[in-house]
Amino acid sequence: MSIAHVTVTGNISLPKNWREELGITPGNSVVMEMKNGRIVIEPLKVKPLMEAWTAVDAEMKRKKIHFTREEAVRDDLYD
Protein backbone atom coordinates (compact mmCIF):
# COMPACT_ATOMS: atom_id res chain seq x y z
CA MET A 1 0.00 0.00 0.00
CA SER A 2 1.14 3.52 -0.70
CA ILE A 3 -0.23 6.97 0.06
CA ALA A 4 -0.33 9.50 -2.77
CA HIS A 5 -1.17 13.17 -2.61
CA VAL A 6 -3.49 14.73 -5.17
CA THR A 7 -2.33 18.02 -6.72
CA VAL A 8 -4.60 20.96 -7.47
CA THR A 9 -4.93 19.70 -11.06
CA GLY A 10 -5.80 16.16 -9.94
CA ASN A 11 -2.41 14.56 -10.63
CA ILE A 12 -0.96 11.76 -8.51
CA SER A 13 2.42 10.05 -8.67
CA LEU A 14 2.80 6.30 -8.90
CA PRO A 15 5.56 4.90 -6.69
CA LYS A 16 8.77 4.22 -8.63
CA ASN A 17 8.93 0.53 -7.69
CA TRP A 18 5.34 0.04 -8.97
CA ARG A 19 6.16 1.80 -12.27
CA GLU A 20 9.26 -0.36 -12.68
CA GLU A 21 7.41 -3.58 -11.86
CA LEU A 22 4.61 -2.76 -14.32
CA GLY A 23 6.93 -1.41 -17.02
CA ILE A 24 5.38 2.07 -16.94
CA THR A 25 7.80 4.67 -18.29
CA PRO A 26 7.42 8.41 -18.95
CA GLY A 27 5.05 8.98 -21.87
CA ASN A 28 3.20 5.68 -21.40
CA SER A 29 -0.57 5.69 -21.00
CA VAL A 30 -2.60 3.94 -18.33
CA VAL A 31 -6.23 2.82 -18.20
CA MET A 32 -8.24 4.08 -15.23
CA GLU A 33 -11.68 2.96 -14.14
CA MET A 34 -13.87 2.98 -11.08
CA LYS A 35 -14.89 -0.43 -9.72
CA ASN A 36 -17.01 -0.74 -6.61
CA GLY A 37 -15.96 2.69 -5.31
CA ARG A 38 -12.26 2.07 -6.00
CA ILE A 39 -9.95 3.52 -8.61
CA VAL A 40 -8.15 0.87 -10.67
CA ILE A 41 -5.13 1.93 -12.73
CA GLU A 42 -3.51 -0.48 -15.21
CA PRO A 43 -0.82 -0.02 -17.86
CA LEU A 44 -2.27 0.39 -21.35
CA LYS A 45 -1.02 -2.48 -23.48
CA VAL A 46 -0.43 -1.21 -27.00
CA LYS A 47 0.01 -3.64 -29.85
CA PRO A 48 2.10 -2.73 -32.87
CA LEU A 49 -0.15 -1.73 -35.78
CA MET A 50 0.94 -4.67 -37.92
CA GLU A 51 0.02 -7.10 -35.13
CA ALA A 52 -3.40 -5.48 -34.81
CA TRP A 53 -4.08 -5.76 -38.55
CA THR A 54 -2.93 -9.40 -38.50
CA ALA A 55 -5.55 -10.08 -35.83
CA VAL A 56 -8.22 -8.30 -37.90
CA ASP A 57 -7.26 -10.29 -41.01
CA ALA A 58 -7.41 -13.56 -39.06
CA GLU A 59 -10.86 -12.71 -37.69
CA MET A 60 -12.12 -11.79 -41.19
CA LYS A 61 -10.84 -15.12 -42.53
CA ARG A 62 -12.44 -16.99 -39.62
CA LYS A 63 -15.80 -15.31 -40.29
CA LYS A 64 -15.34 -15.67 -44.06
CA ILE A 65 -15.67 -11.92 -44.67
CA HIS A 66 -14.41 -10.92 -48.12
CA PHE A 67 -14.39 -7.59 -49.93
CA THR A 68 -12.23 -5.92 -52.52
CA ARG A 69 -10.39 -2.67 -51.96
CA GLU A 70 -12.80 -0.97 -54.37
CA GLU A 71 -15.77 -2.18 -52.30
CA ALA A 72 -14.12 -1.00 -49.13
CA VAL A 73 -13.46 2.47 -50.58
CA ARG A 74 -16.94 2.70 -52.08
CA ASP A 75 -18.59 1.61 -48.82
CA ASP A 76 -16.31 3.91 -46.79
CA LEU A 77 -14.60 1.07 -44.93
CA TYR A 78 -11.32 2.89 -45.30
CA ASP A 79 -10.72 6.42 -44.16
DAZI-V207469 format. One record per residue. N is the residue number from 1. PHI is phi in whole degrees, 0 to 359 (999 if undefined). OMEGA is omega in whole degrees, -180 to 180 (NA if undefined). D_LAST is the distance of its C-alpha to the last C-alpha in whole Angstrom. Layout:
n = [N N]
phi = [PHI PHI]
omega = [OMEGA OMEGA]
d_last = [D_LAST D_LAST]
//
This chain:
n = [1 2 3 4 5 6 7 8 9 10 11 12 13 14 15 16 17 18 19 20 21 22 23 24 25 26 27 28 29 30 31 32 33 34 35 36 37 38 39 40 41 42 43 44 45 46 47 48 49 50 51 52 53 54 55 56 57 58 59 60 61 62 63 64 65 66 67 68 69 70 71 72 73 74 75 76 77 78 79]
phi = [999 217 254 240 257 266 281 302 269 91 281 228 249 274 303 304 295 292 301 296 297 268 72 271 239 307 95 291 253 233 258 237 209 260 227 51 76 241 263 247 239 227 297 278 271 252 268 301 305 297 295 295 294 298 294 295 300 297 293 296 295 299 270 56 265 228 202 274 299 298 297 296 292 298 271 62 279 253 272]
omega = [180 177 178 177 -180 179 179 -179 176 -180 171 176 175 179 -176 -178 176 179 -179 -179 -178 179 179 180 180 -179 177 175 176 176 179 176 176 178 177 178 179 176 179 -180 179 176 176 179 -178 177 173 -176 -179 178 179 180 177 178 178 179 -180 180 178 178 -180 -179 180 177 -179 171 179 177 179 178 -179 179 -179 -178 176 176 175 178 NA]
d_last = [46 45 45 43 43 41 40 40 36 36 35 37 38 38 41 41 42 39 36 38 38 35 33 32 32 31 27 27 25 27 27 29 30 33 35 39 39 38 36 34 32 31 29 25 25 21 21 19 16 17 19 17 15 19 19 16 17 21 20 19 22 24 23 23 19 18 16 15 12 13 13 10 8 11 10 7 7 4 0]
//
